[in-house]
Amino acid sequence: MVVFYFDRMEDYELLQHPRGDCSQPRRGIFSLRSPRRPNPIGVTVVELISIDKNVLTVRSLDTFDGTPVLNLKPA
C-alpha cells in the first residue's frame, strides 16, 4: 500500500459532476473517485514487482509521476 500526497491539488468543491460530466447530476465528493478532495492524502494498493537497493518497481500505482510518497505499508 502506498500513501501519497496530492501535491497538484489546488481546490475542491463538496459537490461535483462524476468524471466532470456536466450532463450527470452533482454528487458528494466522498462518493466519487475525484483527486480534488478536502484531505490531500491518497492511498493506493500496488503489486510489488521487484526491489533493487532503494528502488521499488510496482504495478498499478494510481498517481502521477513525481507524486510525493509519504509511506509504504504492507497490504
C-alpha positions in Angstrom: 0.0 0.0 0.0 1.4 3.4 -1.0 0.4 6.5 1.0 1.0 9.7 -1.1 0.4 13.4 -1.1 -1.9 15.1 -3.8 0.7 17.8 -4.5 -1.0 19.1 -7.6 -4.4 19.7 -6.0 -5.5 23.3 -5.9 -9.0 23.4 -4.5 -12.2 21.4 -4.3 -16.0 21.5 -4.3 -18.0 19.3 -2.0 -20.4 18.6 -4.9 -19.0 17.6 -8.3 -20.2 16.1 -11.5 -19.0 12.5 -11.9 -15.9 12.4 -14.1 -16.5 16.1 -14.8 -19.5 15.2 -17.0 -21.9 18.1 -16.6 -24.8 16.1 -18.1 -24.8 14.0 -14.9 -26.1 15.4 -11.6 -23.7 16.6 -9.0 -22.8 14.1 -6.2 -21.0 14.3 -3.0 -17.2 14.3 -3.3 -16.8 11.3 -1.0 -18.9 9.1 -3.3 -16.6 9.9 -6.2 -13.0 9.0 -7.0 -12.0 12.6 -7.5 -8.5 13.7 -6.7 -9.9 17.1 -5.7 -10.7 16.3 -2.0 -10.5 18.1 1.3 -7.8 15.8 2.5 -4.7 15.8 0.2 -3.6 12.3 1.3 -4.2 9.4 -1.0 -3.8 5.7 -0.6 -3.5 3.0 -3.4 -2.7 -0.7 -3.3 0.1 -1.8 -5.7 1.7 -5.0 -6.7 5.4 -5.2 -5.8 7.4 -6.4 -8.8 11.0 -6.1 -7.7 13.4 -4.4 -5.2 16.8 -3.2 -6.3 18.7 -1.5 -3.5 16.4 1.5 -2.7 14.3 1.3 -5.9 10.9 -0.4 -5.8 9.2 -1.4 -9.1 5.4 -1.7 -8.7 2.4 -2.3 -10.9 -1.0 -0.4 -10.6 0.3 2.8 -9.0 -2.6 5.3 -9.2 -0.6 8.5 -9.1 1.2 10.9 -11.4 5.0 10.6 -12.0 6.8 12.6 -9.3 4.0 12.5 -6.7 5.5 12.6 -3.2 5.3 9.2 -1.4 4.7 9.6 2.3 4.8 6.0 3.4 4.7 2.4 2.3 2.7 -0.2 4.2 2.2 -4.0 3.7 -1.4 -4.6 2.5 
